Amino acid sequence: MTEPVQRPTAVDLPRLRHPDGTPVRALVVDDEPLLAQMVSMGLSMLGWQVRSAHDGDAAVAEARGFRPDVLVLDVMLPGGTGVELLERIRAFAPTVPALFLTAKDSAEDRITGLAAGGDDYVTKPFNMEELLLRLHRLVQRSGIAHPDAAELVVGDLVLNADTREVHRGGEEITLTATQFDLLRCLMENARRVLSKAQILEQVWGYDFGGQTNVVELYISYLRKKIDAGRSPMIHTVRGAGYVLKPAE
């Protein structure tokens, strides 16, 4: 059992997105569920979509369906090693970058991981902010995703990520922190239908344990501020989720 990692806190890093606006996808593989959860929570705070697995077979199955942009792999796993797992995943995803989590005093593990094609490593116990920074840089170096533009514009709605100001038709709109994050999520995915589960994962991460009613509540709050007295931009797609698009 490794020493516990501190609870993740928000890290001041620019959000990364694919060219089509979708978030970075990460797969975290560690046989310690608590550690995997903590890393996943930290990455969710960066706006990434995250899946986790606790052994090699589950990780391969997850990677085939999820198609992660980056892997976080423990060197020692039940029934095999992280190095062997990387080889299995790269058989169908040959360019996916990987960061290994290694034992604190195991230089051999670090060398083996890098020699096998690992792109970086962090020793346990690790500082969460360092891990997030390394993964952020790894994804940027790979060219998979790029920092968000500071300003998002959809129709007459403008959101500035640096100043956290929102305007519609030139009129300033005051939002709470969570309302701002929800609007940003919708604008980053403009014209694209997002399910409640997708919104919950991107905006709230693991904090609400799948309680999608919180999404309905905050969509209602947001509509009262964004759409009140104006042509609506936030639309419900029955049975599918929500979409934000320019007013007609």
MOGIVEN-V116813 format. One record per run of one state. SS is the DSSP state (H for helix, E for strand, L for the rest). FROM is the first residue (numbers start at 0). TO is the last residue. If there is no record, write none. Layout:
# MOGIVEN-V116813
ss:SS from:FROM to:TO
ss:SS from:FROM to:TO
This chain:
# MOGIVEN-V116813
ss:L from:0 to:14
ss:E from:15 to:16
ss:L from:17 to:21
ss:E from:22 to:22
ss:L from:23 to:23
ss:E from:24 to:28
ss:L from:29 to:31
ss:H from:32 to:44
ss:L from:45 to:47
ss:E from:48 to:52
ss:L from:53 to:54
ss:H from:55 to:65
ss:L from:66 to:68
ss:E from:69 to:73
ss:L from:74 to:74
ss:E from:75 to:76
ss:L from:77 to:78
ss:E from:79 to:80
ss:H from:81 to:89
ss:L from:90 to:95
ss:E from:96 to:101
ss:L from:102 to:105
ss:H from:106 to:114
ss:L from:115 to:118
ss:E from:119 to:122
ss:L from:123 to:126
ss:H from:127 to:141
ss:L from:142 to:144
ss:E from:145 to:146
ss:L from:147 to:149
ss:E from:150 to:153
ss:L from:154 to:155
ss:E from:156 to:159
ss:L from:160 to:163
ss:E from:164 to:167
ss:L from:168 to:169
ss:E from:170 to:172
ss:L from:173 to:175
ss:H from:176 to:187
ss:L from:188 to:192
ss:E from:193 to:193
ss:L from:194 to:194
ss:H from:195 to:203
ss:L from:204 to:211
ss:H from:212 to:225
ss:L from:226 to:232
ss:E from:233 to:236
ss:L from:237 to:239
ss:E from:240 to:243
ss:L from:244 to:247
